[in-house]
Amino acid sequence: MGKSSLRHIRILLGSATIKDVIITTSGNTIVILSGMLFTVLVARGLAPERFGILSVILSLASLLGLIGDLGTGVTITSFLPKFLNDKKSLMTTTFLLQLAIGVVAGVFAIVWHPSGIVPISIVLTGGLTITLVLSNYVNSWLRAERKFLQILGLLLLESVTKLTIVGWLWLNNLLLIRTVLAALVFSSIVASGSWLFGHRHHLTGKIDWKIWQHLWPFGKWMALSHLCAIAIGRVDSLLLIGLSSGFEAGIYAAAGRVAMVFTLLMSSFGSVSAPKFASFTTNKQITDYLLKLAGLVVLMIFGMAAVVIIAPWIVPFVFGESYRPAIFILQLLLVGMIPQVLTILTVNPLIYVFKRSDLMAKTTFTQLIILLCLEIWLMPTLGAKAIGIAWGISNSLVLFVTGYYLFRVLRYEST
């Protein structure tokens, strides 16, 4: 490797984008690690049956909280540069929308609650769902404003508050489903509420319908795309259990844990690059940033290739010799993810610069259908291997479609 190549790599690794990616990835890591410690404490303090019920409640609230975004975060990032002079109206309009969605999601959580819990736990389940929706909203605003360090601070505040309360409950033998839910609601309110309180003067309490008319044509497609993306992220495990075996599900889960490192990196790159693209007004700005981003994407692909090569040593070391069948699964997953990594360069410009939410919704929906068809067809014979193959084919389709349209708009249209 020549000196110029090494110098180029050093420049890429020292860029503002990679620094923001590191901050964002650190935030995701804090969430994962605090979640693991939280799980250990709660599992040790509750009987298996009660822990199982709590797990169902948390899965339900988490899913509804994720669905409750309905593409609002992407919409905020896309339109914030346009409404910088009317930020209060944009914040009020999107906040009231998210609050309404959160209340609806909370009602669903209350209606769909698992049996065997007391009324206060049912109410807390709805409250947790609402706070999760609003927490996602706060993070969306901070991402749109490129305040990634503040996101890290809020995640740290929420995690410390949650673990402190749950740890105290565990030490004093007070861990119950309702006390754990109360701790989660309180920690979320502390983190998100501190930001909302600091921005209370931006919330006028009235929807600006002119802004809504700008947001709706874009936002409705992003809502569909968001729902399809959630389904894509969860369909694999559900189908594998039904169409193959528990063994295949187990080795896929192990491989997926290792591949999650790159999933987190892709999420971080997407979060960091989105507000940058939204701020661009010329094709030159777009192409210049794409060239810089392409260097970072190539480095990530090299990292994935390295893991593919050393997978025969990683998997047995981490999970044990019995998980050797997961080696090839991990290699297939990583190869299938390469086109998805490359879509970092094509998807965000189309969404945030050219506002092609309709194209992304149709593409994501098509990807979901192809993924379902391939996995239903291949899983009975190939098991977990079918997931890597289906990912590779469906991600390649998304890359081709988005790459083709991005080339067209950059060549024939002005921003």
Disulfide bonds with the S-S distance in Angstrom:
none
